[in-house]
């Protein structure tokens, strides 16, 4: 067993070998290692006491006999899905933070036109996996429709579908200064970077976080120095949690403030980490469209698309080589696959999972996975060649033995 995994690690240290025609060798090592692991699971341990409990032997035999379908369900319930208690606790803390920030802004900046702040993102949409460790606080900016115009990315000089701009209009009739947001104009456009900098100073650097920490019975501190607006929250008196009968350290909760603009079904967010170096660009968020589409498809046929997505997200998060593959490409992978595959029932979970692996290999070989709603956007453009090699190798190894992703 040890020798088999040692051989596999030697091969996996060189992902570019895939391109040099040794696929057969790779698969031989993978098959040898995983088959040996299965055999070891079924074998009675030689070094343990002879008086092995019957139930222990039964558990090993049961694990050895699991089909891929059963392993996927087991992985989902024990590794991917979050307990309702954990989700509720994280949402409650995030809502408390939301209430505190909104109250602070209303008292310090009563003239700032903001909508009601609310939670959003994967924690609210039951798409978060492994740990309830991040939440999103949506901060809607209210713009006068007669003074501002949202310009699609394709119509700007940037020509990027996700990089929109917000132009100040009708200056001849409504001079600069009539809108609260005029103070964040740069070159005639509302600057997303200037808005983020304003919230950083007005909230992150000004709020009395020790006082709020005392009120909420948790430790709250701003994460300064980055392009986003983030708070780190640690619950007082809770340092451990139990997962699968194993005690692990409790992860802090990160709450991100996300200024946004909405018009119809268009949602623009102030996220310089996506739009840099363009200070005036706003990011077109496709997350609401993608999430809504997945929910509609699953509701129409009682499908397991969201179930599959959560398993894939957990697999990528828990495997260092696959960690660069984030939720957005995985969601779009399933949306594309749904156009050609109609059976997303629970009984087809194993087939769809294996098909996702095969599809990902193809996308990685091409170096492109196009957005479902914006085909001009390549969701893999941010990956380095080395990251692509590492991921392609890992998925290639999983073609014949998908269980290696579920270890």
N, C-alpha and C positions, 0 to 999 in steps of 0.2 A: 504493500500500500504506500509506504513512505517513498520507496524508489519510484513508483509510478508517478506520484505527484511531483517528485523532484524532476523527473524527465519532462513532465508537462511544463513546469516552471521554467526550465531551460529553454524550451521551445517558445513559450509565451513571452520571454524576454526580448524576442526579436520578431515583432509583428510584421515587419516588411518581408519576412520570409514567404509570406503568402504570395507575394508577387514574383517569387523565384521558383515556382513550380513544385513546392513540397507539400501541397495540400494533403496528399496521401499520408505522408509522414506525420503531419499534424493530427489528422484524424485518427491514426493508429495510436498515438500517444493519448489522445483524449479518450478514445474508446477503452484503451487498456486501463487508464486511471479510474474512469467512472465505473467500469465493470468491476474492478478490484474493490472500489469503495462499496458497491452494492454487496459483493461477496462478504466483505468484512462486517457489514451491517447485519447480515444473516448468520454469520459464524458465531458460535458460542465463544466468548472471551476465554483465553487460556490462562491469563494471569489473575483472574478474579477468583474469589472464593467459590468452591464447588457448590455451595448452597445458594445458587443464584435464584432470585425470586422468580416464580413462574410468570408473573405479570411483566417482568422486564424482558424476558425472552419473547413473550407475546407481542410486546411493543416493537421489538426489533424485526420480528417476522412481518408484522403489519406494515412497518415503514418500507420494508423490502418489497412488499407486494403492491404498493401503491402505483396506480397508473398515473400518466402525466396529468390527466384530467383531475384526479384526486390530489395530486401534489400541488397543482395550481390553486385549487380551492383551499388547501391547507395553508399554502403560502399567503394567499390573500387574507385569510382570517387571522393568521399568527404574525405576519410580518408587514403587510401593506395597510390593512384597514385599521382605523383608530377606534378606540373605545368611545362610546357616547359620553362617558364621564370626562375623558381627556379633552374632547372637542368642546364640551359645554364649559369646562373650566377656562380654556383658552379664549373662547368667545366672550365669556363673562369679563375676564380681565381686559380684553381688547375694548369692549364696550365701555368699561369704566374709564379707560384712558381716553376714549373718544369723547365721553361726556365732559371730562376735565378740560381737554384741549378746546372743545367748542365753547365751554363756559368762559375760559380764559380769553379767547379771541373776541367774544361778544363784549366782554367787559373792557378789554384794552383797546380794541379796534372796532367800536360799534358801527362805524361807517363802512367797514369792509363788506361788500356784497357777496355773501357766501350762502350756498344752500345748506340743507341739513346734512351733516356728516354722517356716514354710515360705514358699516363693514362691507368688504367685498373680497373677491378672490377665492382661492381653493378651499380655505377653511370654512367659508360660508356655503360653498357649492358641493361639499362632500367629495372633494377631489384631492385633499391633502393626504399624504401617506407617511408611514413609518413613525412620524412624531408630529404632534401639533405644535410646531415651533415657529410659525410665522403667520402673521395676519396683515391685512391691508385696510387702512383707514382712508376712505375716499373723501376728498375735500372738493366739492363742486364750486367752481367760480361762476358767478352770475354776470353775464355780459349783456349789454343792451343790443338787441338785434339790429337796431338802426345805426349803430356805431361800429359794429365789428362784422367781419366776414371770414368764415373758415374756408381756406383754400386747399383743395386736394393736392397731395404731394406731386402728382403727375403734372399739375399746372404751375408748379413753382420752378425756380431756377435749379433747385436741387434734383428735380425729376425722380425722387424716390417715393414710391407709393405709400410708405409709412411715415414719411416726414412732411407733415402738413404745416401750414403757416396760418397765422391769425392777423389779418390786416385791419388797420384802423381806417374807416371809411367816412365819407361825408364831412371831412374836416372844414370844407368851405361853409357849411351850414351849422355844424356843431364843433366848434374849435377845441383844440387840445385842452384838456383839463376838466371837461364836462363829465368824463367817465373816471371812476376811481382808478381803473386799471391803466389809464393813460400814463401814470408815473412809471410804468414798467415797459414803456415803448422803447424799442431799439430799431432805428431805421424805418419807422412807420409800421412796425409789426410788434405784437405782444410777445415779449421774450419769455420763453419757458424757463430759461436759466435764471433770469432776474426774479421770476416768481418763486422759484425754489430757494434762491438766496434770501428772499424776503421772509419766507416761512422758517428758514433756518435761524435767522436772527430773531424773529418775532416769537417763535415757539421753542425751538431746540436750545437756544442760548439764553432765553429769558425766563421761562417757566421755572418755578421753584420745585424742582423734582424731588428733593429730600422731603418737602412737605407733602407732596402727592404720594410719595412712597409710604409715608407714615399713615396717611389716610386710607390707602388701598391695601395696606398690609403686604407690600411687596417692594422690592428694590427696583426703581425705575431710573435709567440713566440714558441720555442721548448718545448715539454713536456718531461722533463728529469726525469731520475730515473727508468723508466720502461724498459722492455725487447725489446720494439719495437722503431722504429724511427718515431716519430710523431710530427707534427706541429699543433698548434691551431691558427686558423685564424678568426678574427672578422672584419666584414666590418665596416668602419668608417661611422657614420651618419645613419646607419640602425640598429635599435634595435627592431623593431616590424614588423610583417607581418600579413596579413589577411588570415584566413582559415575559410571557411563556415561562412562568415560575422562576425567572431570572431577575435579580435586582440590578438595575442600571442607574447611572446618574441622570437626574432630571435635567433636560435641556432647557436653556432660557427661551423665552418667547420674544421674537422680534416683531415689532409693530411698525409698519412703514406708512408714513403719510403720503398720499398721492393726490396732488392738485390735478383737477381735470376740468375739461370743457365738454358739454354735451349739446348735440343738435340732431334731433331725430334719433336714428340708430347709430350715429357717429359719436364715438367717445375718444377724445384726445387727452393724453396725459403728459404732464411735465416730468419727463424722465431723461435728463441730460446724459445718463449712462447709455442710452440708446441713440440719441440724436447728436451727440458731440461729434465734431466741434461747432456745429451750427447752433448758435445761442438762441435763434428765433424759432427753431423747429420744435413742433409738438409731435409726440408719438401717437400714431393711429393704433389704438388697442383693438386687436382682433379677438381678444379673449372672450368678450361677451358673445360674439357671433359664433365662435367655435363651441363654446359651452352650451349655448342654446341649441345649436344644430345637433350636437351629440345627445342632448336630452330629448329633443324631438324624435330623433331616429329610434332611440331606445323605447320611448313611450309608444311609438307606432307599432313595434313588433315585440315588445317585452325583451329587448335585446340586452346583451352584456357588454356593450361597447365601453361604458364607463368603468365597468368591472375590469375589462382588459386593460384599459388605460392606466388604472391604478396599479395593477400588477406590473406593467412595464415601467411605470414611474418608480416603483419601489425597487425593482431589479436594477435600474440605472443608478438610483441613488445609493444603493448598498454595494455596488461594484465599482471600485475606483477607476477602472478603465472606461466604464460607461458613464461616469458622472457628468462629463461635459454635455451629454445628450439630455436636454431639458424637456419640460412638459409640452411646450408648444410644438416642436417637431413630432412628438409622439401622438399628440391629439390630431395633428394634420395627417399623419400616417393612417390613423384609423378612419378619418373622414374620407380620404382618398380610397381606402380599401372598401369602405361601405358602398361606394359607387359601383363596384364590381361584384361584391359578395353580399348576398341578402340574408344569409343564415348567421345570425349573431346570438343564437340561443345558448342557454347554459350548457347544453350537451355538445356544442361545437366550440367551447372555450379552448380546448387543447389545439384544435385545428387552426383556429384564428391566431392563437399565440404563436404557433410554429410559422404560420404565414407571415405574421408581422416580422419575425426574425429574418425570413427570406427577403421580404420587401426592404427591410433596413439595409441588408447587405447590398442590394441593388442600388439603393439611394447613395450609400457610402462610396460604392465603386464609381458612380457618376459624379459624386461630390455635390449633389444637388437634391434637395427635397423642397418642392415648390409649395408655397402657401395655398391652401384650398380656396381661400377667398381672394387672394391677391397673387396670382400665378407668377407675376414678375419678381416676387420676393423669394429668394433662396434661403430657406431656414437653416441651411448648413454652412452658410458663407462665413460664419464666425469661427468655425472649427479649424484648427491647425492641421497640417498634413500628418503630423505625428499622432494627434488625437484620432483622426480618421483611421489611420493604420491600426491603432490599438483597439478601437471599437469594432472595426471590420473583422479583425482577427478573433475577437471574443465571440462575436455573433456567428462567424464561420464555424468555430468550434462547437457552437450550440446547435448547429443544424441537425446533426445526427444524435446528439445528447443534450437536448434542451434543459435537462435537469441540472446541468452545471450552473445555470443562471439562478437556480432556486436554492442553492446550498446556503 
